[in-house]
């Protein structure tokens, strides 16, 4: 009698697990086998991962569509900026660096305070946000918007959404590291911030900002033309050679 009660309670527990699993994965109930129910947790995990990836893709598509709607007035300007950043012509990097250098030379010459600089920058953004959607269709012509341009605009918005999600993911990983390995988190943050503080002390603030902004603006073109992957590959090969040489010496 006690065995029957324990078996029936175990069956009820198994059926409850299966109902919850079916709600989470939206799959059919596992097949009944002789001697009880056999649950293939490996397949359920794989199906759950597929469901999660589909949900992520759906959310990403929704965020991309929302971003396209918000940036629709900036479409022509974004496409022109994309061509410049990807170096579709050989002289685009010179124009890019010339504009950045001129802007930083003006900042160096005027030497504004932090409050004045931030105020002017925000004022420039407000003017651009008001004037660009109104003037862009008149300058570029709204009737010239083609399917290829729309596709490229969609790709740009999708890449922006992916970049934002990656940054959020890195931020969450940092807090996960803080919770799981607080000592490693503390040492990593301490060493990183100390190194950044030392670099900031050795290099002038404005020049350091100029280098960072220049690198960020040149990065898409460097990546597009394979320059970054080329030098990263060279660095990896050199590191592998050094490691092999150390192994031979140790042998």
N, C-alpha and C positions, 0 to 999 in steps of 0.2 A: 504493500500500500504506500509506504513511504517512497519507494523507488518510483512508483507511478506518478506520485505527486511531484517529485523532483524532476522527472522527465517532462511532465506537462508544463511545469514552470519554466524549464529550459527551452521548450518549444515556443512558449509565449515570448520569451526574451529574444530568441532568434528571429521570430516573426516581426517583433518590434524593430530590431536592427535592420531587417530587410526593408521594412516600410520606410524607415528614415533614409536608408541608402538610396531607395528608388526615388524618393522626393528630391534628394540632393543631386543624383546623377541622371534622373529621368530615363532609366533603362528598364528592360523587362526583368521580372523576378527570376533569379537563378534557377536552374533546373533541379528537380528533385532527384536525388540518388538513393540507392538502397542503403539503409542504415542511418538516414538523416539527410540534412541539407548541407551541401558543400558550397561555400561562398568563395568565388575567385576574387580575392581582394586585389590582386595585381591588375586584373582587367578593370575593376572598379576604379582603381587609382588612375589608370591610364585614361579612362573615360572622364573622370573628374578633371584631370589636367586638360583634356580637350575642351571640356565645357568652360573651364576657367579661361583658356586661351581665346575661345570664341567670345566670351563676355568682354575680355580685354580689347579684342579687335572691334567689337561693337561699340564700346565706350570710346575707343580711340576714333572711330569713324564719326561718332556723334560730336566729339570735341572738335574734330577737323571741320565738320560742316558748320558748327557754331563759329569757329574762328574765321572761316571763309566769309560768313555773313557779316561779321564785325569788320573785316578788312577789305570788304568789297570796294569801298571808295578809294583804297590805296592800291588797288590791283596793278595799275599801270606803273606806278612808282616802284612797287615791290619787284616787278619783272625787270625793270631797268636796273635796280640795285642788284638783283640776282645776276644779271649779265656781267656787271662790273665786278662783283665779288668772285665770280667763277672764272674771270679772265677770258671772256670769249674773244677778245682782241688783245694783241700783244702789248698795246700801250695802256691798257686799263690799270695794271698795277702802278704805273707811274702817276696816273691821274689820282688814284686812290691815296698813294703815299704823299703826293703833293697837297691834296686837300687836308689830310691829317696833319701834315707838317705846318701848313699855313694856320690851321686852327690853334695848334699848340704854340706857335710863335706869337699869335695874337694874345693868347692867355699869358704867355711869359712877358710880353710887352706891357699889357694893361695891368698885370699883377693884381687881379681882383681878390677881395676877401672871400672866405668860404661861403658866407651868407649871400654875397652878391653873385658869386659864381653859380651857386645852386639856384638862386632866384632867376637869373638870366637863362639858365638851361631849361628850367621848368616853363618859363615864359615862351621860349623857342618851341618847346613841345606843344604848348597850347595853341600857338599860332599855326604850327604845321597841322595839328589835328583839325583846325577850323578851315584853313585855306586849301589844303591838299585835296580833300574830297570835292570841293567846289571848283577848283581850277584844273584838276587832272583831266576830266572828260573834255574840257575845251582845248587843252594843249595836245593831248594824245589822240583824242577822238574816240568816243564811246562806240562808234560803228565799226571800228577796226579790231574789235575784240574777237579773236578766232578760237577755234576748238583747241589748237595746240597751246595757245596762251592760257586758256582755262585749265587744261591738263597740267601745265607747268605750275600754275597758281595753286592748284590742288596739291601737287607734290610738295611745294614750299610749305603750305599750311600743315600738311601731314608731318613733314620733317620738324617743324616747330613744335608740334604736339608731342612727337617722340622725344625731342630734346627736353621738353619740360617734364615729361614723365620720367626720363632718366635722372634728371636732377632731383626730383622728388624721391625716386628710388634710392639714390645715393644718400640723401638726407635721412631717410628711414633706416638705411643700413647703419648709418653712423649712430643713431639712437639705439638700434639693436645691439651694436657692439658695446655701447655704454652700459646696457642692461646685462648682457651676457658676460662680457669681459671688461669690467671697469678699469682694471689695472692697465691692460693693453690700450684701452681708450685714453686713459690719462697720459700715459707715456707717449702715445702717438700724437695727441693734440699738443702736448708740451713741446716735443721736439719740432713739430711742424711750425708752430707759432713762433718758437725761438728762432728757427731758421729764417722765417719771413721777416721777423723783427730785425734780425741782423742784416738782411739784404736791404730792407728799407732804411736802415741807418747808414749803410755804405753808399747807396745811390740816391740821387736827388729825387724828391717826390714827383715832380712834374716830368722828369725824364723817365722815371720808372713807369709812370702812368702812360706816357707816350709809347714806350716799348710794349706794354700790355695791350693797349688799344690797337697798335699797328699789327701785332701778332694775331689778335682776334679777327681783324678785318682781312688779313692776308691768309688766314687759315683755310677758308673755303676754296680759294684758288690753289693753294698748295696741295690740298687734299684732292681737288679735281684733276690736277695734272700729275698726280702720283709722286710728288716730290717728298711728302712726308713718309709715305710707305717705303720709298727708296732708301732714305737715310735711316729709318727705323730698322729696316732689314739689314743694312750695313752694320748698325750698332749691335744687333742680335748676333750676327756672324762673328763680329770681333769678340763679343762676350763669350760665345761658345768656344772660340779658339783659345781664349785665356783659360777657360775652365778645363779644356782638354789638356792644355800644357801643364796646369797644376796637377791633374790626375796622373799624367805621365811622370812628373817629378815625384809624386807621392809613391808611385809604384817602384 
